[in-house]
Structure formats: C-alpha cells, structure tokens
Amino acid sequence: ATKIIYFDYDSYTIKAEFQSALDAHARFLNTNKARKLAIEGHTDERGGREYNLALGQKRSEAVRRALALLGVTDGQIEAVSFGKEKPAAPGSDESSWALNRRAEINYL
C-alpha cells in the first residue's frame, strides 16, 4: 500500500483515492497490534511557518483519525508535523508543491 497521502492546496481532506491504502494499513495494524507508525504531515512552501506547521498537523491528524475509524488504536499512531521544512520536491511550481502537500506513513 502507498505510504504517502497527497492533499489539495490548503486542505487536509483525505481524497477517496487513498481510502484503499488506508484500509490496507489499518488491516496490517489491526493484525499486528505491537506495530506502530508515525504520520508526518507536510505542506508546500507557500504560507508562513506557523500556518504550515498547523496545516501539516491537521493533515497528519486527518490520517490518524481515518485509521482510528478503521479500528487502529491511538497508542499505535503518532501524528507530527514538519510544515514546509522537509519538502519532497525542490522547486516553486505546481508540480513540486503538489508532491510536498502530503502525509507520510512511516512504520517504527
């Protein structure tokens, strides 16, 4: 399953196309209760630092909530934000920004 969930500009709504990936992660975590993951929220470079840290947190929390609705326990999930500090793609164009608006699922 994909480990990156992409978001629209200024949004933390999970798109329907990522539901099957979240279902797969939830199945794995529900079967392996000892496994944990961190969800890292990221934004593109537009906007101030504080705003982007908050938006990144909303993105990681949205993924956490989606997994919780599928039965994953809170103790298995850590949601953090890096805002715009760790871009996946360099550049100041829409294609770079689209890659940077994301939440990354990392197993610990």
C-alpha positions in Angstrom: 0.0 0.0 0.0 1.1 3.5 -0.7 2.7 5.3 2.3 2.1 8.8 1.0 -1.3 10.5 1.1 -1.4 13.7 -1.0 -3.6 16.7 -0.3 -5.1 19.6 -2.3 -3.8 23.1 -1.7 -4.8 24.4 1.8 -6.7 21.2 2.5 -6.5 18.4 5.0 -9.3 16.4 3.5 -8.3 12.8 2.5 -9.3 12.1 -1.1 -11.3 8.9 -1.9 -8.4 7.6 -4.0 -6.4 7.0 -0.8 -9.0 5.0 1.1 -7.8 1.6 -0.1 -4.3 2.4 1.1 -5.6 3.4 4.5 -7.7 0.2 4.6 -4.6 -1.8 3.9 -2.6 -0.1 6.6 -5.4 -0.5 9.1 -5.7 -4.2 8.3 -2.0 -4.6 8.9 -2.0 -2.7 12.2 -5.1 -4.4 13.5 -3.5 -7.8 12.8 -0.1 -6.6 14.3 -1.1 -4.8 17.5 2.6 -4.3 18.5 3.4 -2.4 15.3 3.4 1.4 15.5 3.7 4.2 12.9 4.4 7.9 12.7 2.4 10.0 10.4 4.3 13.1 9.2 2.3 16.0 7.9 3.9 18.2 5.3 3.0 21.3 3.3 4.3 23.2 0.3 6.4 26.3 0.8 3.6 28.9 0.5 2.4 30.5 3.7 4.1 31.3 6.9 5.9 28.8 9.2 3.3 28.7 11.9 0.4 28.3 9.5 2.2 25.5 7.7 3.1 23.7 10.9 -0.6 23.8 11.9 -1.7 22.6 8.5 0.8 19.8 8.5 -0.5 18.7 11.9 -4.1 18.8 10.6 -3.0 16.5 7.7 -1.3 14.0 10.0 -4.3 14.1 12.4 -6.7 13.5 9.5 -4.8 10.3 8.6 -4.7 9.3 12.2 -8.5 9.8 12.6 -9.1 7.8 9.4 -7.1 4.9 10.7 -8.8 5.1 14.2 -12.2 4.9 12.4 -10.9 1.6 11.0 -10.1 0.2 14.4 -6.4 1.2 14.9 -5.7 2.2 18.5 -4.3 5.6 19.4 -1.3 4.0 21.0 -0.2 2.7 17.6 -0.1 6.1 15.9 1.9 9.2 16.4 1.0 12.3 14.3 3.5 15.0 13.8 4.0 18.0 11.5 7.1 19.3 9.7 5.2 22.0 7.9 7.3 23.2 5.0 10.7 22.2 6.5 11.1 18.8 4.7 10.0 19.2 1.1 9.9 16.0 -1.0 10.5 18.0 -4.2 12.5 21.2 -4.7 11.1 23.9 -6.8 8.5 26.6 -6.7 6.0 25.3 -9.2 2.7 23.5 -9.0 4.2 20.0 -9.7 6.7 20.4 -6.8 4.0 21.9 -4.5 1.7 19.0 -5.2 4.4 16.5 -4.2 5.0 18.4 -1.0 1.4 18.6 0.2 1.4 15.2 1.9 1.3 13.0 4.9 3.9 10.2 5.1 3.2 6.9 6.9 6.4 5.6 8.5 6.4 2.3 10.4 8.6 2.5 13.6 
